[in-house]
Amino acid sequence: MYTLKSLDSELLLRWSKLLEYDFFRMYTQHLIWYSPVIVKNQSDIKQESELPKFRKNIYTKEIIDFILNQIANGEKTKSQVILEYKIPKTTLYKWLGKYKS
Protein backbone atom coordinates (compact mmCIF):
# COMPACT_ATOMS: atom_id res chain seq x y z
CA MET A 1 0.00 0.00 0.00
CA TYR A 2 2.92 2.36 0.60
CA THR A 3 3.97 2.04 -3.02
CA LEU A 4 0.51 2.85 -4.44
CA LYS A 5 -0.02 6.26 -5.96
CA SER A 6 -3.60 6.41 -4.67
CA LEU A 7 -5.93 4.47 -2.37
CA ASP A 8 -9.57 3.65 -2.82
CA SER A 9 -11.73 5.61 -0.38
CA GLU A 10 -13.29 2.40 0.94
CA LEU A 11 -9.84 1.05 1.81
CA LEU A 12 -8.89 4.34 3.43
CA LEU A 13 -12.09 4.23 5.48
CA ARG A 14 -11.22 0.73 6.71
CA TRP A 15 -7.75 1.91 7.79
CA SER A 16 -9.28 4.92 9.51
CA LYS A 17 -11.61 2.70 11.52
CA LEU A 18 -8.91 0.15 12.30
CA LEU A 19 -6.35 2.72 13.46
CA GLU A 20 -8.97 5.05 14.94
CA TYR A 21 -7.50 7.97 12.99
CA ASP A 22 -9.32 10.21 10.55
CA PHE A 23 -7.20 10.07 7.39
CA PHE A 24 -9.90 11.98 5.50
CA ARG A 25 -9.32 15.00 7.74
CA MET A 26 -5.90 15.48 6.14
CA TYR A 27 -7.50 15.83 2.72
CA THR A 28 -10.29 18.13 3.86
CA GLN A 29 -7.79 20.33 5.70
CA HIS A 30 -5.69 20.47 2.54
CA LEU A 31 -8.75 21.61 0.58
CA ILE A 32 -9.50 24.26 3.18
CA TRP A 33 -5.96 25.62 3.36
CA TYR A 34 -5.28 25.67 -0.36
CA SER A 35 -8.68 26.60 -1.76
CA PRO A 36 -8.56 29.77 -3.85
CA VAL A 37 -10.01 32.95 -2.40
CA ILE A 38 -12.93 34.21 -4.44
CA VAL A 39 -13.45 37.94 -4.53
CA LYS A 40 -16.78 39.12 -5.91
CA ASN A 41 -17.13 42.53 -7.46
CA GLN A 42 -20.40 44.03 -8.56
CA SER A 43 -19.06 44.12 -12.10
CA ASP A 44 -18.43 40.37 -11.93
CA ILE A 45 -22.06 39.38 -11.28
CA LYS A 46 -22.62 36.13 -13.12
CA GLN A 47 -25.07 33.29 -13.12
CA GLU A 48 -24.57 31.17 -10.00
CA SER A 49 -23.16 27.73 -10.70
CA GLU A 50 -25.37 24.77 -9.92
CA LEU A 51 -22.37 22.79 -8.75
CA PRO A 52 -22.13 22.18 -5.01
CA LYS A 53 -20.10 24.79 -3.18
CA PHE A 54 -17.28 23.77 -0.88
CA ARG A 55 -17.81 25.15 2.61
CA LYS A 56 -15.12 25.52 5.21
CA ASN A 57 -17.47 24.62 8.05
CA ILE A 58 -16.26 21.34 9.51
CA TYR A 59 -18.86 21.21 12.30
CA THR A 60 -22.21 19.67 11.45
CA LYS A 61 -25.46 20.99 12.92
CA GLU A 62 -25.73 17.81 15.01
CA ILE A 63 -22.29 18.36 16.57
CA ILE A 64 -23.10 21.99 17.34
CA ASP A 65 -26.43 21.00 18.92
CA PHE A 66 -24.74 18.28 20.99
CA ILE A 67 -22.14 20.69 22.36
CA LEU A 68 -24.65 23.46 23.06
CA ASN A 69 -26.96 20.99 24.82
CA GLN A 70 -24.11 19.94 27.09
CA ILE A 71 -23.58 23.58 28.07
CA ALA A 72 -27.31 24.26 28.48
CA ASN A 73 -27.84 21.16 30.64
CA GLY A 74 -24.87 22.03 32.84
CA GLU A 75 -22.96 18.87 31.92
CA LYS A 76 -19.97 20.94 30.81
CA THR A 77 -18.86 24.52 31.19
CA LYS A 78 -17.81 26.66 28.24
CA SER A 79 -14.15 26.34 29.21
CA GLN A 80 -14.44 22.55 29.50
CA VAL A 81 -15.90 22.38 26.00
CA ILE A 82 -13.11 24.59 24.61
CA LEU A 83 -10.41 22.46 26.24
CA GLU A 84 -11.92 19.03 25.63
CA TYR A 85 -13.13 19.47 22.05
CA LYS A 86 -10.46 22.03 21.02
CA ILE A 87 -13.07 24.41 19.64
CA PRO A 88 -11.90 28.01 19.30
CA LYS A 89 -13.41 30.32 21.91
CA THR A 90 -14.73 32.71 19.27
CA THR A 91 -16.43 29.86 17.42
CA LEU A 92 -18.19 28.65 20.57
CA TYR A 93 -19.44 32.12 21.44
CA LYS A 94 -20.68 32.64 17.86
CA TRP A 95 -22.64 29.39 18.17
CA LEU A 96 -24.09 30.49 21.51
CA GLY A 97 -25.27 33.74 19.94
CA LYS A 98 -26.54 32.20 16.73
CA TYR A 99 -28.23 29.02 17.99
CA LYS A 100 -29.94 30.23 21.18
CA SER A 101 -32.69 27.83 22.16
C-alpha positions as CSV (number, residue, x, y, z in Angstrom):
1,M,0.0,0.0,0.0
2,Y,2.9,2.4,0.6
3,T,4.0,2.0,-3.0
4,L,0.5,2.8,-4.4
5,K,0.0,6.3,-6.0
6,S,-3.6,6.4,-4.7
7,L,-5.9,4.5,-2.4
8,D,-9.6,3.6,-2.8
9,S,-11.7,5.6,-0.4
10,E,-13.3,2.4,0.9
11,L,-9.8,1.1,1.8
12,L,-8.9,4.3,3.4
13,L,-12.1,4.2,5.5
14,R,-11.2,0.7,6.7
15,W,-7.8,1.9,7.8
16,S,-9.3,4.9,9.5
17,K,-11.6,2.7,11.5
18,L,-8.9,0.2,12.3
19,L,-6.3,2.7,13.5
20,E,-9.0,5.1,14.9
21,Y,-7.5,8.0,13.0
22,D,-9.3,10.2,10.5
23,F,-7.2,10.1,7.4
24,F,-9.9,12.0,5.5
25,R,-9.3,15.0,7.7
26,M,-5.9,15.5,6.1
27,Y,-7.5,15.8,2.7
28,T,-10.3,18.1,3.9
29,Q,-7.8,20.3,5.7
30,H,-5.7,20.5,2.5
31,L,-8.8,21.6,0.6
32,I,-9.5,24.3,3.2
33,W,-6.0,25.6,3.4
34,Y,-5.3,25.7,-0.4
35,S,-8.7,26.6,-1.8
36,P,-8.6,29.8,-3.9
37,V,-10.0,32.9,-2.4
38,I,-12.9,34.2,-4.4
39,V,-13.5,37.9,-4.5
40,K,-16.8,39.1,-5.9
41,N,-17.1,42.5,-7.5
42,Q,-20.4,44.0,-8.6
43,S,-19.1,44.1,-12.1
44,D,-18.4,40.4,-11.9
45,I,-22.1,39.4,-11.3
46,K,-22.6,36.1,-13.1
47,Q,-25.1,33.3,-13.1
48,E,-24.6,31.2,-10.0
49,S,-23.2,27.7,-10.7
50,E,-25.4,24.8,-9.9
51,L,-22.4,22.8,-8.8
52,P,-22.1,22.2,-5.0
53,K,-20.1,24.8,-3.2
54,F,-17.3,23.8,-0.9
55,R,-17.8,25.1,2.6
56,K,-15.1,25.5,5.2
57,N,-17.5,24.6,8.0
58,I,-16.3,21.3,9.5
59,Y,-18.9,21.2,12.3
60,T,-22.2,19.7,11.5
61,K,-25.5,21.0,12.9
62,E,-25.7,17.8,15.0
63,I,-22.3,18.4,16.6
64,I,-23.1,22.0,17.3
65,D,-26.4,21.0,18.9
66,F,-24.7,18.3,21.0
67,I,-22.1,20.7,22.4
68,L,-24.7,23.5,23.1
69,N,-27.0,21.0,24.8
70,Q,-24.1,19.9,27.1
71,I,-23.6,23.6,28.1
72,A,-27.3,24.3,28.5
73,N,-27.8,21.2,30.6
74,G,-24.9,22.0,32.8
75,E,-23.0,18.9,31.9
76,K,-20.0,20.9,30.8
77,T,-18.9,24.5,31.2
78,K,-17.8,26.7,28.2
79,S,-14.1,26.3,29.2
80,Q,-14.4,22.6,29.5
81,V,-15.9,22.4,26.0
82,I,-13.1,24.6,24.6
83,L,-10.4,22.5,26.2
84,E,-11.9,19.0,25.6
85,Y,-13.1,19.5,22.0
86,K,-10.5,22.0,21.0
87,I,-13.1,24.4,19.6
88,P,-11.9,28.0,19.3
89,K,-13.4,30.3,21.9
90,T,-14.7,32.7,19.3
91,T,-16.4,29.9,17.4
92,L,-18.2,28.6,20.6
93,Y,-19.4,32.1,21.4
94,K,-20.7,32.6,17.9
95,W,-22.6,29.4,18.2
96,L,-24.1,30.5,21.5
97,G,-25.3,33.7,19.9
98,K,-26.5,32.2,16.7
99,Y,-28.2,29.0,18.0
100,K,-29.9,30.2,21.2
101,S,-32.7,27.8,22.2
